[in-house]
Amino acid sequence: MAASAKGMVPFGEYRTWYRVTGELPATRPALVVLHGGPGATHDALIGLAALAKDGWPVVHYDQIGNGGSTHLPDRGADFWTVQLFLDELDNLLRSLRIADDYVLFGHSWGGILAAKHASAVPPGLRGLVIADAPASYPLWRSEMDRLRAELPPGVDDTLRKHEAAGTTGSREYVEAMSVFYRKHVCRLNPWPREFTAMLMEIQNDPTVYFTMNGPSEFHVTGTLRDFSVTDCIADIRAPTLLISGRHDEATPAVVRPYHDLIPDVRWEIFEESSHAPCLEEPERFHEVMLAFLEGLG
């Protein structure tokens, strides 16, 4: 669906790129979309814009460091913090004048970021969707070891050889990595254009991804390796929808703390999906999202 507006929001000395589908202000809360990574872009989640046809304005944005927002390839790990991205989100909400009436959709890293935001009980937050997201990176790392061990013979050995040698940019590592990605990140063949566009954006400037995450989804060596929101998500008061795929790298073990700790929550599992139900089961995804939004009253 075509954008109604695109622009830049000043964020201190930097700028955040955003895209609006539908009209602001609106009679319904705006759905603000937080992409994954950290260090990815909005591209793989563009399908959410279709909800504007049902009367829900949708705001996509690229988090600082990637996509259309300010790139800062020379900044070190002390700059790329969770608080930076929380502050950027707050700034975007205020700048678009939707801070008093909005819903958050967070995918993967965006989900854990949205949960952290929601745990502060912002008064304008009407609903929260946490999609394919871990509640704890220590749990995530443990589950990645399990999923890696279940890959075809020799694949994990190849991955670990290059991880130990520091050659994760090699062709052999990338080819072995794709075995995991095609099983647990996006099972469609070929990968949709929106998904490959997001991957290409990470490759164009991997600063944030490499610093905070690491060289791959399953080898988390960055600053987030010990980050968790399990200590604060019981404070979330917004109605919450959990989404995950049956074949997701975000396994039930890493999603379950949200289900067990958030007071008002329900969990939808997409049987034919991995980490991208928005792309893998778009019709059911739209139905589930619309039912949740309509249920917010």
N, C-alpha and C positions, 0 to 999 in steps of 0.2 A: 504494500500500500504506500502511496506517495507521501512524502513528508509534508506537513503543513508549515513547518518552520525549521530552520537550521541556524546555528549560530555559535558564538563563543561567550562563555561566562568568565570574567576576570576572577582569578583565584590567587590573591596576593600579586606577585609579579609574574604569575603564570596564567594559562588559559585552559579552560575545560570546554571541549567540543560537545555539543548536544544536538539532538534531533527530536522534534515533536511530531507525532502523528495524531490528528484530531485537533481540537481547539482548546486553548487555555485562555482565561479560566473556563471551567466547565461545571455542569451541575453534578458531576460525579468526580470522585477522587482521581487524580492522575496516577497511572501505574509507572513507577520509576524502575528502570531495569539496570541492575548491577551485573556486569559481565565477569567472567572468570579470569583465571591466570594465577596470581596477579601478573599483568603484563599482556593480557589478551585484548580484544576489542569487542564492540557491540555486534559485529557482523553475524556471528552464528545465531544470535537471538533476535534477528530482525523480524522473524515470523510473528513475534508478539505484537507487532504493529497492527495486525489484523483485528485485534480487540477494539481498535478505534471504531471499526464499523458497527460495533455493538454499543457504542456510546462511552467507551472508556478511553480517554486520552492517554497516549503512551509516550514516555520520555526515555529515549536511549541516550547514553553518553559514553565517551571513551575516557577512562580514568587517566589521570596525568601520567605521562611517560610513554603513551602509546596512541596509535591511531591518529585522529585529528587533533588531539590535545598536545600541549607542550611536551616535547621530548627533552630529556636531560641525561644524555648518555654518560656524562662525566661525574654524576653524583654517586656517592658511595652508599654503603648499607645503612649508615646512620641517618640518611635522608629518607629512605624508603621504609616507612613505618606504617603500621596499621592506623595509627592516629592521623597520619597525613591523609589517608583515604577517607577516614571518618570526617575529617574537617572539610575535605573536598565535597563530599556528599551533602553535608550541612550547608555549605556555601551554595551549591547548586539549587537546593530546595528553596533557600531564601531568595536567590537571584531570580528564579522563575516564579516566585510568589505562590508556591504550592506547599510551603512548610506546614500550613494549618489543615491540609486535607490531601493525603496521599497514601498510596499502597506501595510497598516495596516488593520487587521480584529479584532475588539474588541467585545466580547460578554459580555453583562450585565455590571458588574463592569469594565470589560476590555474595554467596549465601551465608558464609560465615561472617563476612563484613556486615551484611544486612542484619544478622542476628545480634551482633555486637551493638549496632546502632539501636535496634529495637529494645535491647535490654536496659537502655537508659530511659525507657518509657516516654518517648517524645509525644506530646499531646496531639499532634496532627496525624499520627500514624494510624490508619484505619484497618490495615491488614498486612500480612507478611507471607510471602511465598519463599520457601527455602528449597531450592532445586539442586539435586545431585551434589550435595555439599557435606563435607565433614564437619563435625562439631569439635574435633580435636585432631591436630596434625600428628601427635604421637600415635593415636589410634590409626590414622591414615597410613603412616609408615609401616605399622605392623601388618595391616591388611594388604599393603602393596607387596610385602614379602610373601604373603600367602598366595596372592594372585600370580606373582612372578613364578613361584614354584610350580604352578599348574599350567604354565605355557608349554608348548611342544618341546621335546628333548633338545637341549643344546642352546635354546634361545636365551635363557637366563644366564647360562655360563658365558655366552658372548657379551651380554650386557655387562656383567660384573667384571669381565676382563677389561673392558674399555673404561668402566667407572674407576677401577683401581689404577689404571694407567693414565687417567685424565684425558682420554681420547674420545670423549663423548660426541665430538663433532664429526667423527669418521663416518664414512658411508656404511660400513658394516654395523656400527651402533645404530644409526638411523634406520637401517633396514630391519634390524632386530626389534627396535623400539616400535616400529609400525605394526608388528605382530600383536603386541599388547594393545596398541591404539585401536586396531580394527576389531578387537575382541571386546574391549572395555570402555572405549571412548566414543567411537561412532561406528556402527556396524553396517552402515549403508555402503553399497558398492555400485558405482563410484561414490566418493565423498561429495556431498553437495557443494556448490560453489561458495555458499556462505561460510561453510566450515573451512574449506581450504583458504578462503580469504583471511579468516581469523588466524590460521596457522602461519600464513605468509606475513601477516603483520607482526607476529611474535618474532619471526626470523629476521624481519627488517630491522627491528630494534629489540633485542632480547634483554636489555638492561634490567628491567623490573623483574621479568620472569626468572632470569638466572640468579639475581640477587636475593629475591625473597623465596623462590621455590627451589630452583635447581635446574639441571639439564633436561629433565623429563618429568612426566606426571608421577612416575613411580620411584624416582630417586631424588627425594626432597632433602637437599643439603643446605638450603638457604636459611634466611632469618626467621622464616615461619615454622621451622622444623619442630619447635616445641610450643607453638601457639595453640591455644584452646579457648573455647567459650563455655565450657561445661560449668565454670564457676559462676556464670551470670545469666544463663538463658532461662532459669526459673523465674527471673524477674520480668520476662516478656509478658505483656498483657494484651497485645494485639492478637486477634484470631489468626491462626497460622496454618498454612497448608504445606506439607512436606511432599516433595516429588522425588522419585528415584526410579531407575530402570532395573529390571531384573538382572541384567548383565553389567551393571554399572561398576566403574571403579570406585564410586562412592557406595560401598557395600552396606548392607543392613547394620553391621557393627558400628560404622562411623556415623550413620544417620540416627541410630536409635537414641542417643542421648537427647536429641531434640524432642523425640516422641515421648520420652520418659519424663522430661523436666519442664517442658513448656506447658502451662496450664490448659490452654485452649488450642488444641492441635489435632489435625487428622493427617493421615499418610496415604498417598496414592502411589502404587507401584505399577510401572508400565512394563508389561510382560515382554514386549518385543523390542525394548530399548536398552541401550547402555547409558552413556553419559550425556546423551543429547535427545531426550524425548521430544523436544520442540521440533526437531528435524526428523527423527525416526518414526514417530507416531503423531504427525501434526494434527490430524482431525480429532483424535481423542484428547490430545494435549489442549487444544482450543476448547473443547467441551468441558474439561476439568477446570481449566482456568476461568471460563465464563461462569460456571456454576459456583465456584468459590467467590468470585467478585459479586455476583448477584446476591449471594447469601450474606454479604456484609451489611445489607440493609441501606 
